[in-house]
Amino acid sequence: MTYKPRSDCNKHIIKREHYVRKNGEWKPKQKFETETEAVSYLRKHKMYKYIAYVCKSCGKWHISRS
């Protein structure tokens, strides 16, 4: 296996804040209007290893692994 350095690493870091990669495609993450909505979603679905954060791209709240 050969290692290929990625020249577009910074693009993926920015994308990961607003998008998630599923089945090889970038798809927008689920949006929440407020932190309360995002946290209640986490609790309802028992997603204990996840956090809510404000997206710099859209200004909405998203969920990500902590």
All heavy atoms as TSV, in Angstrom:
chain	resi	resn	atom	element	x	y	z
A	1	MET	N	N	0.847	-1.186	0.000
A	1	MET	CA	C	0.000	0.000	0.000
A	1	MET	C	C	0.884	1.237	0.000
A	1	MET	O	O	1.736	1.386	0.859
A	1	MET	CB	C	-0.897	-0.022	1.241
A	1	MET	CG	C	-1.828	1.111	1.327
A	1	MET	SD	S	-2.926	0.818	2.720
A	1	MET	CE	C	-3.377	2.455	3.078
A	2	THR	N	N	0.679	2.120	-0.934
A	2	THR	CA	C	1.467	3.343	-1.002
A	2	THR	C	C	0.661	4.504	-0.454
A	2	THR	O	O	-0.549	4.595	-0.649
A	2	THR	CB	C	1.878	3.652	-2.452
A	2	THR	OG1	O	0.709	3.781	-3.236
A	2	THR	CG2	C	2.766	2.567	-3.006
A	3	TYR	N	N	1.367	5.372	0.219
A	3	TYR	CA	C	0.734	6.551	0.807
A	3	TYR	C	C	0.814	7.704	-0.170
A	3	TYR	O	O	1.889	8.030	-0.670
A	3	TYR	CB	C	1.415	6.916	2.125
A	3	TYR	CG	C	0.955	8.220	2.699
A	3	TYR	CD1	C	-0.271	8.316	3.320
A	3	TYR	CD2	C	1.733	9.356	2.590
A	3	TYR	CE1	C	-0.719	9.515	3.837
A	3	TYR	CE2	C	1.304	10.559	3.109
A	3	TYR	CZ	C	0.084	10.634	3.729
A	3	TYR	OH	O	-0.354	11.823	4.229
A	4	LYS	N	N	-0.319	8.329	-0.451
A	4	LYS	CA	C	-0.358	9.498	-1.318
A	4	LYS	C	C	-0.775	10.704	-0.483
A	4	LYS	O	O	-1.861	10.707	0.084
A	4	LYS	CB	C	-1.360	9.312	-2.452
A	4	LYS	CG	C	-0.980	8.263	-3.449
A	4	LYS	CD	C	-2.021	8.205	-4.551
A	4	LYS	CE	C	-1.680	7.137	-5.553
A	4	LYS	NZ	N	-2.686	7.067	-6.623
A	5	PRO	N	N	0.079	11.706	-0.378
A	5	PRO	CA	C	-0.323	12.907	0.364
A	5	PRO	C	C	-1.458	13.621	-0.360
A	5	PRO	O	O	-1.482	13.676	-1.584
A	5	PRO	CB	C	0.946	13.763	0.402
A	5	PRO	CG	C	1.783	13.253	-0.706
A	5	PRO	CD	C	1.404	11.816	-0.928
A	6	ARG	N	N	-2.381	14.137	0.397
A	6	ARG	CA	C	-3.531	14.816	-0.185
A	6	ARG	C	C	-3.265	16.309	-0.250
A	6	ARG	O	O	-2.976	16.933	0.759
A	6	ARG	CB	C	-4.768	14.536	0.644
A	6	ARG	CG	C	-5.154	13.076	0.579
A	6	ARG	CD	C	-6.255	12.758	1.507
A	6	ARG	NE	N	-7.453	13.503	1.166
A	6	ARG	CZ	C	-8.638	13.231	1.648
A	6	ARG	NH1	N	-8.791	12.242	2.476
A	6	ARG	NH2	N	-9.683	13.953	1.312
A	7	SER	N	N	-3.364	16.859	-1.421
A	7	SER	CA	C	-3.141	18.287	-1.582
A	7	SER	C	C	-4.370	19.103	-1.178
A	7	SER	O	O	-4.288	20.299	-0.991
A	7	SER	CB	C	-2.783	18.596	-3.033
A	7	SER	OG	O	-3.849	18.204	-3.869
A	8	ASP	N	N	-5.514	18.435	-1.051
A	8	ASP	CA	C	-6.755	19.143	-0.745
A	8	ASP	C	C	-7.234	18.900	0.682
A	8	ASP	O	O	-8.416	18.937	0.948
A	8	ASP	CB	C	-7.841	18.733	-1.736
A	8	ASP	CG	C	-8.092	17.236	-1.727
A	8	ASP	OD1	O	-7.283	16.482	-1.164
A	8	ASP	OD2	O	-9.118	16.824	-2.277
A	9	CYS	N	N	-6.314	18.678	1.603
A	9	CYS	CA	C	-6.694	18.385	2.990
A	9	CYS	C	C	-7.516	19.509	3.612
A	9	CYS	O	O	-8.496	19.253	4.283
A	9	CYS	CB	C	-5.462	18.136	3.843
A	9	CYS	SG	S	-4.768	16.506	3.613
A	10	ASN	N	N	-7.118	20.748	3.409
A	10	ASN	CA	C	-7.850	21.868	4.006
A	10	ASN	C	C	-9.275	21.947	3.496
A	10	ASN	O	O	-10.180	22.319	4.224
A	10	ASN	CB	C	-7.121	23.186	3.757
A	10	ASN	CG	C	-5.841	23.266	4.544
A	10	ASN	OD1	O	-5.701	22.615	5.562
A	10	ASN	ND2	N	-4.901	24.044	4.069
A	11	LYS	N	N	-9.507	21.594	2.247
A	11	LYS	CA	C	-10.861	21.600	1.702
A	11	LYS	C	C	-11.733	20.604	2.446
A	11	LYS	O	O	-12.893	20.878	2.718
A	11	LYS	CB	C	-10.845	21.262	0.215
A	11	LYS	CG	C	-10.214	22.334	-0.638
A	11	LYS	CD	C	-10.194	21.902	-2.088
A	11	LYS	CE	C	-9.431	22.890	-2.936
A	11	LYS	NZ	N	-9.322	22.443	-4.325
A	12	HIS	N	N	-11.183	19.443	2.788
A	12	HIS	CA	C	-11.960	18.427	3.484
A	12	HIS	C	C	-12.244	18.823	4.927
A	12	HIS	O	O	-13.280	18.492	5.466
A	12	HIS	CB	C	-11.257	17.076	3.427
A	12	HIS	CG	C	-11.294	16.467	2.071
A	12	HIS	ND1	N	-12.428	15.934	1.530
A	12	HIS	CD2	C	-10.332	16.352	1.118
A	12	HIS	CE1	C	-12.179	15.492	0.314
A	12	HIS	NE2	N	-10.910	15.740	0.032
A	13	ILE	N	N	-11.327	19.535	5.553
A	13	ILE	CA	C	-11.572	19.993	6.922
A	13	ILE	C	C	-12.742	20.957	6.931
A	13	ILE	O	O	-13.632	20.874	7.761
A	13	ILE	CB	C	-10.303	20.648	7.513
A	13	ILE	CG1	C	-9.219	19.578	7.717
A	13	ILE	CG2	C	-10.611	21.358	8.821
A	13	ILE	CD1	C	-7.860	20.126	8.039
A	14	ILE	N	N	-12.762	21.882	5.992
A	14	ILE	CA	C	-13.867	22.835	5.901
A	14	ILE	C	C	-15.161	22.110	5.556
A	14	ILE	O	O	-16.206	22.377	6.126
A	14	ILE	CB	C	-13.547	23.926	4.856
A	14	ILE	CG1	C	-12.375	24.766	5.356
A	14	ILE	CG2	C	-14.755	24.810	4.593
A	14	ILE	CD1	C	-11.759	25.668	4.321
A	15	LYS	N	N	-15.098	21.175	4.615
A	15	LYS	CA	C	-16.287	20.433	4.224
A	15	LYS	C	C	-16.860	19.635	5.385
A	15	LYS	O	O	-18.057	19.543	5.546
A	15	LYS	CB	C	-15.953	19.468	3.083
A	15	LYS	CG	C	-16.071	20.054	1.728
A	15	LYS	CD	C	-15.924	18.956	0.709
A	15	LYS	CE	C	-16.298	19.434	-0.658
A	15	LYS	NZ	N	-16.218	18.387	-1.658
A	16	ARG	N	N	-15.997	19.029	6.192
A	16	ARG	CA	C	-16.467	18.175	7.277
A	16	ARG	C	C	-17.283	18.928	8.304
A	16	ARG	O	O	-18.059	18.351	9.023
A	16	ARG	CB	C	-15.297	17.464	7.957
A	16	ARG	CG	C	-14.732	16.368	7.117
A	16	ARG	CD	C	-13.768	15.544	7.939
A	16	ARG	NE	N	-13.427	14.340	7.258
A	16	ARG	CZ	C	-14.129	13.211	7.313
A	16	ARG	NH1	N	-15.224	13.160	8.028
A	16	ARG	NH2	N	-13.741	12.145	6.670
A	17	GLU	N	N	-17.090	20.222	8.392
A	17	GLU	CA	C	-17.866	21.007	9.348
A	17	GLU	C	C	-19.329	21.085	8.932
A	17	GLU	O	O	-20.213	21.071	9.774
A	17	GLU	CB	C	-17.282	22.412	9.439
A	17	GLU	CG	C	-18.001	23.265	10.441
A	17	GLU	CD	C	-17.372	24.628	10.568
A	17	GLU	OE1	O	-16.703	25.082	9.623
A	17	GLU	OE2	O	-17.553	25.236	11.624
A	18	HIS	N	N	-19.596	21.135	7.641
A	18	HIS	CA	C	-20.953	21.303	7.144
A	18	HIS	C	C	-21.483	20.058	6.427
A	18	HIS	O	O	-22.686	19.892	6.300
A	18	HIS	CB	C	-20.999	22.505	6.196
A	18	HIS	CG	C	-22.364	22.853	5.713
A	18	HIS	ND1	N	-23.324	23.433	6.510
A	18	HIS	CD2	C	-22.952	22.679	4.510
A	18	HIS	CE1	C	-24.423	23.609	5.822
A	18	HIS	NE2	N	-24.231	23.167	4.602
A	19	TYR	N	N	-20.588	19.204	5.963
A	19	TYR	CA	C	-20.978	18.007	5.211
A	19	TYR	C	C	-20.470	16.740	5.882
A	19	TYR	O	O	-19.533	16.783	6.657
A	19	TYR	CB	C	-20.405	18.054	3.786
A	19	TYR	CG	C	-20.934	19.180	2.950
A	19	TYR	CD1	C	-20.254	20.382	2.865
A	19	TYR	CD2	C	-22.116	19.041	2.240
A	19	TYR	CE1	C	-20.735	21.423	2.093
A	19	TYR	CE2	C	-22.614	20.081	1.469
A	19	TYR	CZ	C	-21.914	21.264	1.403
A	19	TYR	OH	O	-22.403	22.287	0.650
A	20	VAL	N	N	-21.110	15.634	5.546
A	20	VAL	CA	C	-20.670	14.322	6.007
A	20	VAL	C	C	-20.505	13.445	4.765
A	20	VAL	O	O	-21.246	13.579	3.790
A	20	VAL	CB	C	-21.670	13.700	7.020
A	20	VAL	CG1	C	-23.013	13.430	6.388
A	20	VAL	CG2	C	-21.095	12.465	7.651
A	21	ARG	N	N	-19.526	12.573	4.799
A	21	ARG	CA	C	-19.288	11.704	3.658
A	21	ARG	C	C	-19.990	10.370	3.880
A	21	ARG	O	O	-19.689	9.657	4.826
A	21	ARG	CB	C	-17.796	11.490	3.470
A	21	ARG	CG	C	-17.488	10.854	2.167
A	21	ARG	CD	C	-16.045	11.002	1.841
A	21	ARG	NE	N	-15.878	10.557	0.470
A	21	ARG	CZ	C	-14.894	10.877	-0.295
A	21	ARG	NH1	N	-13.947	11.639	0.176
A	21	ARG	NH2	N	-14.817	10.435	-1.518
A	22	LYS	N	N	-20.957	10.061	3.019
A	22	LYS	CA	C	-21.704	8.806	3.084
A	22	LYS	C	C	-21.665	8.139	1.724
A	22	LYS	O	O	-21.983	8.780	0.719
A	22	LYS	CB	C	-23.161	9.050	3.487
A	22	LYS	CG	C	-23.338	9.483	4.909
A	22	LYS	CD	C	-24.797	9.582	5.271
A	22	LYS	CE	C	-24.953	10.007	6.719
A	22	LYS	NZ	N	-26.346	10.123	7.097
A	23	ASN	N	N	-21.269	6.889	1.708
A	23	ASN	CA	C	-21.188	6.120	0.466
A	23	ASN	C	C	-20.372	6.838	-0.603
A	23	ASN	O	O	-20.725	6.839	-1.776
A	23	ASN	CB	C	-22.589	5.802	-0.070
A	23	ASN	CG	C	-23.397	4.988	0.911
A	23	ASN	OD1	O	-22.856	4.142	1.619
A	23	ASN	ND2	N	-24.679	5.247	0.972
A	24	GLY	N	N	-19.286	7.473	-0.184
A	24	GLY	CA	C	-18.397	8.138	-1.121
A	24	GLY	C	C	-18.868	9.489	-1.615
A	24	GLY	O	O	-18.244	10.093	-2.481
A	25	GLU	N	N	-19.984	10.001	-1.080
A	25	GLU	CA	C	-20.516	11.298	-1.500
A	25	GLU	C	C	-20.590	12.246	-0.314
A	25	GLU	O	O	-20.839	11.827	0.802
A	25	GLU	CB	C	-21.920	11.141	-2.077
A	25	GLU	CG	C	-21.999	10.343	-3.349
A	25	GLU	CD	C	-23.423	10.256	-3.854
A	25	GLU	OE1	O	-24.165	11.251	-3.704
A	25	GLU	OE2	O	-23.793	9.205	-4.372
A	26	TRP	N	N	-20.398	13.532	-0.563
A	26	TRP	CA	C	-20.547	14.546	0.476
A	26	TRP	C	C	-22.003	14.987	0.527
A	26	TRP	O	O	-22.556	15.428	-0.463
A	26	TRP	CB	C	-19.654	15.752	0.175
A	26	TRP	CG	C	-18.208	15.454	0.363
A	26	TRP	CD1	C	-17.300	15.187	-0.602
A	26	TRP	CD2	C	-17.501	15.390	1.602
A	26	TRP	NE1	N	-16.067	14.954	-0.042
A	26	TRP	CE2	C	-16.166	15.075	1.301
A	26	TRP	CE3	C	-17.865	15.561	2.929
A	26	TRP	CZ2	C	-15.192	14.934	2.291
A	26	TRP	CZ3	C	-16.899	15.419	3.912
A	26	TRP	CH2	C	-15.580	15.109	3.591
A	27	LYS	N	N	-22.615	14.846	1.708
A	27	LYS	CA	C	-24.013	15.234	1.899
A	27	LYS	C	C	-24.103	16.218	3.061
A	27	LYS	O	O	-23.370	16.090	4.032
A	27	LYS	CB	C	-24.866	14.004	2.195
A	27	LYS	CG	C	-24.869	13.019	1.039
A	27	LYS	CD	C	-25.757	11.843	1.311
A	27	LYS	CE	C	-25.705	10.916	0.096
A	27	LYS	NZ	N	-26.570	9.775	0.248
A	28	PRO	N	N	-24.996	17.211	2.983
A	28	PRO	CA	C	-25.126	18.185	4.077
A	28	PRO	C	C	-25.549	17.506	5.378
A	28	PRO	O	O	-26.367	16.583	5.376
A	28	PRO	CB	C	-26.223	19.133	3.608
A	28	PRO	CG	C	-26.358	18.907	2.154
A	28	PRO	CD	C	-25.891	17.511	1.880
A	29	LYS	N	N	-24.973	17.974	6.491
A	29	LYS	CA	C	-25.352	17.451	7.801
A	29	LYS	C	C	-26.733	17.976	8.179
A	29	LYS	O	O	-27.189	18.989	7.660
A	29	LYS	CB	C	-24.340	17.889	8.861
A	29	LYS	CG	C	-23.003	17.205	8.730
A	29	LYS	CD	C	-22.109	17.578	9.889
A	29	LYS	CE	C	-20.802	16.810	9.816
A	29	LYS	NZ	N	-19.939	17.127	10.953
A	30	GLN	N	N	-27.375	17.278	9.106
A	30	GLN	CA	C	-28.684	17.705	9.592
A	30	GLN	C	C	-28.529	19.036	10.325
A	30	GLN	O	O	-27.595	19.221	11.102
A	30	GLN	CB	C	-29.244	16.646	10.536
A	30	GLN	CG	C	-30.635	16.923	10.996
A	30	GLN	CD	C	-31.209	15.761	11.777
A	30	GLN	OE1	O	-30.568	14.749	11.977
A	30	GLN	NE2	N	-32.430	15.928	12.232
A	31	LYS	N	N	-29.453	19.962	10.086
A	31	LYS	CA	C	-29.380	21.299	10.678
A	31	LYS	C	C	-30.376	21.434	11.821
A	31	LYS	O	O	-31.480	20.909	11.754
A	31	LYS	CB	C	-29.700	22.361	9.635
A	31	LYS	CG	C	-28.771	22.400	8.476
A	31	LYS	CD	C	-29.253	23.427	7.468
A	31	LYS	CE	C	-28.446	23.354	6.199
A	31	LYS	NZ	N	-28.942	24.273	5.182
A	32	PHE	N	N	-29.981	22.184	12.838
A	32	PHE	CA	C	-30.852	22.527	13.950
A	32	PHE	C	C	-30.784	24.035	14.137
A	32	PHE	O	O	-29.717	24.638	14.028
A	32	PHE	CB	C	-30.406	21.817	15.231
A	32	PHE	CG	C	-30.449	20.320	15.130
A	32	PHE	CD1	C	-29.318	19.604	14.755
A	32	PHE	CD2	C	-31.611	19.621	15.388
A	32	PHE	CE1	C	-29.349	18.231	14.654
A	32	PHE	CE2	C	-31.658	18.240	15.287
A	32	PHE	CZ	C	-30.516	17.545	14.918
A	33	GLU	N	N	-31.910	24.657	14.423
A	33	GLU	CA	C	-31.967	26.109	14.588
A	33	GLU	C	C	-31.281	26.570	15.872
A	33	GLU	O	O	-30.654	27.616	15.896
A	33	GLU	CB	C	-33.420	26.590	14.583
A	33	GLU	CG	C	-34.103	26.419	13.248
A	33	GLU	CD	C	-33.501	27.288	12.152
A	33	GLU	OE1	O	-33.107	28.426	12.447
A	33	GLU	OE2	O	-33.432	26.812	11.019
A	34	THR	N	N	-31.435	25.782	16.954
A	34	THR	CA	C	-30.874	26.178	18.247
A	34	THR	C	C	-30.066	25.040	18.853
A	34	THR	O	O	-30.198	23.878	18.473
A	34	THR	CB	C	-31.994	26.540	19.246
A	34	THR	OG1	O	-32.773	25.377	19.497
A	34	THR	CG2	C	-32.873	27.652	18.714
A	35	GLU	N	N	-29.242	25.398	19.823
A	35	GLU	CA	C	-28.459	24.406	20.552
A	35	GLU	C	C	-29.386	23.463	21.313
A	35	GLU	O	O	-29.142	22.258	21.391
A	35	GLU	CB	C	-27.501	25.096	21.516
A	35	GLU	CG	C	-26.633	24.127	22.292
A	35	GLU	CD	C	-25.709	24.830	23.261
A	35	GLU	OE1	O	-25.937	26.013	23.581
A	35	GLU	OE2	O	-24.757	24.173	23.715
A	36	THR	N	N	-30.470	23.988	21.857
A	36	THR	CA	C	-31.427	23.184	22.616
A	36	THR	C	C	-32.010	22.073	21.749
A	36	THR	O	O	-32.127	20.930	22.199
A	36	THR	CB	C	-32.558	24.076	23.168
A	36	THR	OG1	O	-31.979	25.151	23.895
A	36	THR	CG2	C	-33.480	23.286	24.064
A	37	GLU	N	N	-32.368	22.395	20.514
A	37	GLU	CA	C	-32.905	21.381	19.599
A	37	GLU	C	C	-31.876	20.290	19.323
A	37	GLU	O	O	-32.209	19.105	19.321
A	37	GLU	CB	C	-33.325	22.020	18.279
A	37	GLU	CG	C	-34.541	22.887	18.354
A	37	GLU	CD	C	-34.855	23.525	17.015
A	37	GLU	OE1	O	-34.368	23.045	15.973
A	37	GLU	OE2	O	-35.604	24.513	17.012
A	38	ALA	N	N	-30.645	20.694	19.092
A	38	ALA	CA	C	-29.591	19.726	18.787
A	38	ALA	C	C	-29.311	18.818	19.976
A	38	ALA	O	O	-29.208	17.594	19.827
A	38	ALA	CB	C	-28.315	20.452	18.372
A	39	VAL	N	N	-29.234	19.395	21.170
A	39	VAL	CA	C	-28.956	18.604	22.373
A	39	VAL	C	C	-30.118	17.675	22.693
A	39	VAL	O	O	-29.907	16.514	23.068
A	39	VAL	CB	C	-28.622	19.527	23.567
A	39	VAL	CG1	C	-28.542	18.743	24.860
A	39	VAL	CG2	C	-27.320	20.263	23.304
A	40	SER	N	N	-31.338	18.124	22.518
A	40	SER	CA	C	-32.484	17.251	22.783
A	40	SER	C	C	-32.528	16.090	21.787
A	40	SER	O	O	-32.906	14.979	22.141
A	40	SER	CB	C	-33.792	18.033	22.770
A	40	SER	OG	O	-34.058	18.536	21.491
A	41	TYR	N	N	-32.099	16.336	20.545
A	41	TYR	CA	C	-32.005	15.262	19.549
A	41	TYR	C	C	-30.971	14.224	20.003
A	41	TYR	O	O	-31.210	13.018	19.922
A	41	TYR	CB	C	-31.608	15.844	18.193
A	41	TYR	CG	C	-31.489	14.813	17.096
A	41	TYR	CD1	C	-32.595	14.446	16.354
A	41	TYR	CD2	C	-30.265	14.212	16.798
A	41	TYR	CE1	C	-32.497	13.502	15.338
A	41	TYR	CE2	C	-30.154	13.269	15.798
A	41	TYR	CZ	C	-31.270	12.916	15.069
A	41	TYR	OH	O	-31.167	11.970	14.082
A	42	LEU	N	N	-29.830	14.696	20.513
A	42	LEU	CA	C	-28.794	13.788	21.000
A	42	LEU	C	C	-29.312	12.930	22.152
A	42	LEU	O	O	-29.069	11.727	22.202
A	42	LEU	CB	C	-27.568	14.572	21.462
A	42	LEU	CG	C	-26.758	15.270	20.386
A	42	LEU	CD1	C	-25.682	16.142	21.021
A	42	LEU	CD2	C	-26.138	14.260	19.458
A	43	ARG	N	N	-30.010	13.559	23.074
A	43	ARG	CA	C	-30.541	12.822	24.230
A	43	ARG	C	C	-31.623	11.830	23.811
A	43	ARG	O	O	-31.657	10.700	24.297
A	43	ARG	CB	C	-31.089	13.792	25.257
A	43	ARG	CG	C	-30.007	14.566	25.957
A	43	ARG	CD	C	-30.563	15.483	27.010
A	43	ARG	NE	N	-29.475	16.232	27.640
A	43	ARG	CZ	C	-29.605	17.402	28.184
A	43	ARG	NH1	N	-30.788	18.010	28.189
A	43	ARG	NH2	N	-28.582	18.016	28.729
A	44	LYS	N	N	-32.510	12.244	22.925
A	44	LYS	CA	C	-33.600	11.381	22.467
A	44	LYS	C	C	-33.062	10.120	21.795
A	44	LYS	O	O	-33.586	9.030	21.989
A	44	LYS	CB	C	-34.484	12.146	21.482
A	44	LYS	CG	C	-35.635	11.348	20.938
A	44	LYS	CD	C	-36.458	12.175	19.977
A	44	LYS	CE	C	-37.564	11.346	19.362
A	44	LYS	NZ	N	-38.321	12.118	18.362
A	45	HIS	N	N	-31.979	10.276	21.017
A	45	HIS	CA	C	-31.413	9.146	20.286
A	45	HIS	C	C	-30.243	8.491	21.020
A	45	HIS	O	O	-29.558	7.641	20.452
A	45	HIS	CB	C	-30.986	9.596	18.891
A	45	HIS	CG	C	-32.144	10.014	18.050
A	45	HIS	ND1	N	-32.983	9.114	17.448
A	45	HIS	CD2	C	-32.625	11.236	17.736
A	45	HIS	CE1	C	-33.920	9.767	16.783
A	45	HIS	NE2	N	-33.736	11.060	16.954
A	46	LYS	N	N	-30.025	8.918	22.278
A	46	LYS	CA	C	-28.980	8.351	23.143
A	46	LYS	C	C	-27.613	8.348	22.460
A	46	LYS	O	O	-26.890	7.363	22.464
A	46	LYS	CB	C	-29.366	6.950	23.600
A	46	LYS	CG	C	-30.648	6.940	24.393
A	46	LYS	CD	C	-31.040	5.561	24.835
A	46	LYS	CE	C	-32.351	5.625	25.598
A	46	LYS	NZ	N	-32.833	4.345	26.020
A	47	MET	N	N	-27.271	9.480	21.900
A	47	MET	CA	C	-25.997	9.658	21.201
A	47	MET	C	C	-25.022	10.333	22.168
A	47	MET	O	O	-24.741	11.525	22.058
A	47	MET	CB	C	-26.209	10.484	19.934
A	47	MET	CG	C	-27.168	9.843	18.962
A	47	MET	SD	S	-27.644	10.937	17.607
A	47	MET	CE	C	-26.137	10.971	16.661
A	48	TYR	N	N	-24.489	9.566	23.109
A	48	TYR	CA	C	-23.706	10.118	24.199
A	48	TYR	C	C	-22.300	10.555	23.799
A	48	TYR	O	O	-21.703	11.372	24.465
A	48	TYR	CB	C	-23.623	9.122	25.346
A	48	TYR	CG	C	-24.994	8.777	25.893
A	48	TYR	CD1	C	-25.466	7.482	25.841
A	48	TYR	CD2	C	-25.808	9.761	26.432
A	48	TYR	CE1	C	-26.723	7.164	26.329
A	48	TYR	CE2	C	-27.069	9.456	26.925
A	48	TYR	CZ	C	-27.515	8.157	26.872
A	48	TYR	OH	O	-28.746	7.855	27.350
A	49	LYS	N	N	-21.757	10.019	22.730
A	49	LYS	CA	C	-20.399	10.381	22.321
A	49	LYS	C	C	-20.393	11.458	21.241
A	49	LYS	O	O	-19.407	11.641	20.544
A	49	LYS	CB	C	-19.649	9.149	21.836
A	49	LYS	CG	C	-19.408	8.139	22.937
A	49	LYS	CD	C	-18.572	6.989	22.460
A	49	LYS	CE	C	-18.331	6.021	23.605
A	49	LYS	NZ	N	-17.450	4.942	23.221
A	50	TYR	N	N	-21.484	12.199	21.124
A	50	TYR	CA	C	-21.608	13.239	20.115
A	50	TYR	C	C	-21.775	14.597	20.775
A	50	TYR	O	O	-22.181	14.683	21.927
A	50	TYR	CB	C	-22.806	12.957	19.208
A	50	TYR	CG	C	-22.580	11.800	18.272
A	50	TYR	CD1	C	-22.672	10.494	18.719
A	50	TYR	CD2	C	-22.268	12.016	16.932
A	50	TYR	CE1	C	-22.457	9.425	17.860
A	50	TYR	CE2	C	-22.059	10.955	16.066
A	50	TYR	CZ	C	-22.147	9.667	16.536
A	50	TYR	OH	O	-21.936	8.628	15.684
A	51	ILE	N	N	-21.449	15.647	20.027
A	51	ILE	CA	C	-21.591	17.014	20.529
A	51	ILE	C	C	-22.330	17.863	19.494
A	51	ILE	O	O	-22.375	17.514	18.315
A	51	ILE	CB	C	-20.224	17.659	20.826
A	51	ILE	CG1	C	-19.358	17.691	19.565
A	51	ILE	CG2	C	-19.523	16.967	21.972
A	51	ILE	CD1	C	-18.123	18.564	19.683
A	52	ALA	N	N	-22.885	18.964	19.941
A	52	ALA	CA	C	-23.527	19.932	19.047
A	52	ALA	C	C	-22.587	21.121	18.905
A	52	ALA	O	O	-21.911	21.509	19.852
A	52	ALA	CB	C	-24.853	20.374	19.631
A	53	TYR	N	N	-22.509	21.681	17.699
A	53	TYR	CA	C	-21.640	22.827	17.453
A	53	TYR	C	C	-22.269	23.735	16.404
A	53	TYR	O	O	-23.095	23.311	15.618
A	53	TYR	CB	C	-20.245	22.372	16.995
A	53	TYR	CG	C	-20.257	21.696	15.652
A	53	TYR	CD1	C	-20.045	22.423	14.486
A	53	TYR	CD2	C	-20.515	20.334	15.548
A	53	TYR	CE1	C	-20.077	21.800	13.252
A	53	TYR	CE2	C	-20.546	19.710	14.325
A	53	TYR	CZ	C	-20.327	20.449	13.174
A	53	TYR	OH	O	-20.373	19.840	11.952
A	54	VAL	N	N	-21.846	24.988	16.396
A	54	VAL	CA	C	-22.328	25.957	15.412
A	54	VAL	C	C	-21.444	25.856	14.174
A	54	VAL	O	O	-20.222	25.879	14.267
A	54	VAL	CB	C	-22.270	27.394	15.961
A	54	VAL	CG1	C	-22.719	28.392	14.910
A	54	VAL	CG2	C	-23.116	27.523	17.197
A	55	CYS	N	N	-22.063	25.750	13.022
A	55	CYS	CA	C	-21.358	25.655	11.747
A	55	CYS	C	C	-20.950	27.050	11.278
A	55	CYS	O	O	-21.764	27.967	11.274
A	55	CYS	CB	C	-22.262	24.988	10.715
A	55	CYS	SG	S	-21.536	24.851	9.082
A	56	LYS	N	N	-19.693	27.195	10.861
A	56	LYS	CA	C	-19.214	28.488	10.361
A	56	LYS	C	C	-19.740	28.771	8.959
A	56	LYS	O	O	-19.777	29.915	8.533
A	56	LYS	CB	C	-17.695	28.514	10.360
A	56	LYS	CG	C	-17.100	28.482	11.736
A	56	LYS	CD	C	-15.588	28.417	11.682
A	56	LYS	CE	C	-15.019	28.219	13.069
A	56	LYS	NZ	N	-13.582	27.943	13.035
A	57	SER	N	N	-20.157	27.734	8.255
A	57	SER	CA	C	-20.654	27.910	6.884
A	57	SER	C	C	-22.081	28.427	6.840
A	57	SER	O	O	-22.397	29.321	6.069
A	57	SER	CB	C	-20.588	26.588	6.116
A	57	SER	OG	O	-19.279	26.119	6.034
A	58	CYS	N	N	-22.961	27.828	7.669
A	58	CYS	CA	C	-24.383	28.174	7.570
A	58	CYS	C	C	-24.946	28.841	8.824
A	58	CYS	O	O	-26.059	29.353	8.795
A	58	CYS	CB	C	-25.200	26.925	7.232
A	58	CYS	SG	S	-25.230	25.685	8.540
A	59	GLY	N	N	-24.215	28.812	9.929
A	59	GLY	CA	C	-24.695	29.440	11.158
A	59	GLY	C	C	-25.709	28.614	11.921
A	59	GLY	O	O	-26.236	29.060	12.939
A	60	LYS	N	N	-25.998	27.406	11.465
A	60	LYS	CA	C	-26.935	26.509	12.146
A	60	LYS	C	C	-26.145	25.569	13.056
A	60	LYS	O	O	-24.927	25.549	13.056
A	60	LYS	CB	C	-27.724	25.676	11.130
A	60	LYS	CG	C	-28.449	26.484	10.095
A	60	LYS	CD	C	-29.639	27.177	10.663
A	60	LYS	CE	C	-30.358	27.918	9.540
A	60	LYS	NZ	N	-31.497	28.621	9.981
A	61	TRP	N	N	-26.856	24.756	13.806
A	61	TRP	CA	C	-26.227	23.788	14.705
A	61	TRP	C	C	-26.182	22.426	14.014
A	61	TRP	O	O	-27.147	22.014	13.386
A	61	TRP	CB	C	-27.014	23.691	16.008
A	61	TRP	CG	C	-26.824	24.906	16.868
A	61	TRP	CD1	C	-27.489	26.091	16.777
A	61	TRP	CD2	C	-25.889	25.059	17.914
A	61	TRP	NE1	N	-27.024	26.957	17.717
A	61	TRP	CE2	C	-26.047	26.362	18.437
A	61	TRP	CE3	C	-24.936	24.216	18.490
A	61	TRP	CZ2	C	-25.280	26.835	19.498
A	61	TRP	CZ3	C	-24.169	24.698	19.542
A	61	TRP	CH2	C	-24.344	25.990	20.026
A	62	HIS	N	N	-25.042	21.744	14.143
A	62	HIS	CA	C	-24.856	20.393	13.623
A	62	HIS	C	C	-24.394	19.494	14.747
A	62	HIS	O	O	-24.027	19.955	15.825
A	62	HIS	CB	C	-23.797	20.366	12.514
A	62	HIS	CG	C	-24.128	21.136	11.294
A	62	HIS	ND1	N	-25.233	20.890	10.516
A	62	HIS	CD2	C	-23.485	22.174	10.704
A	62	HIS	CE1	C	-25.249	21.725	9.496
A	62	HIS	NE2	N	-24.197	22.523	9.597
A	63	ILE	N	N	-24.344	18.194	14.474
A	63	ILE	CA	C	-23.909	17.183	15.428
A	63	ILE	C	C	-22.669	16.494	14.879
A	63	ILE	O	O	-22.600	16.196	13.686
A	63	ILE	CB	C	-25.023	16.169	15.684
A	63	ILE	CG1	C	-26.194	16.854	16.377
A	63	ILE	CG2	C	-24.519	14.996	16.503
A	63	ILE	CD1	C	-27.422	15.976	16.500
A	64	SER	N	N	-21.721	16.232	15.762
A	64	SER	CA	C	-20.495	15.544	15.361
A	64	SER	C	C	-20.007	14.670	16.505
A	64	SER	O	O	-20.375	14.887	17.655
A	64	SER	CB	C	-19.430	16.570	15.003
A	64	SER	OG	O	-18.261	15.921	14.562
A	65	ARG	N	N	-19.166	13.710	16.178
A	65	ARG	CA	C	-18.563	12.881	17.222
A	65	ARG	C	C	-17.603	13.723	18.035
A	65	ARG	O	O	-16.904	14.564	17.494
A	65	ARG	CB	C	-17.789	11.719	16.614
A	65	ARG	CG	C	-18.666	10.713	15.999
A	65	ARG	CD	C	-17.852	9.567	15.479
A	65	ARG	NE	N	-18.518	9.086	14.277
A	65	ARG	CZ	C	-17.991	8.282	13.413
A	65	ARG	NH1	N	-16.768	7.858	13.569
A	65	ARG	NH2	N	-18.665	7.899	12.371
A	66	SER	N	N	-17.596	13.477	19.329
A	66	SER	CA	C	-16.685	14.237	20.188
A	66	SER	C	C	-15.299	13.647	20.171
A	66	SER	O	O	-15.055	12.582	19.733
A	66	SER	CB	C	-17.202	14.289	21.611
A	66	SER	OG	O	-17.419	13.004	22.102
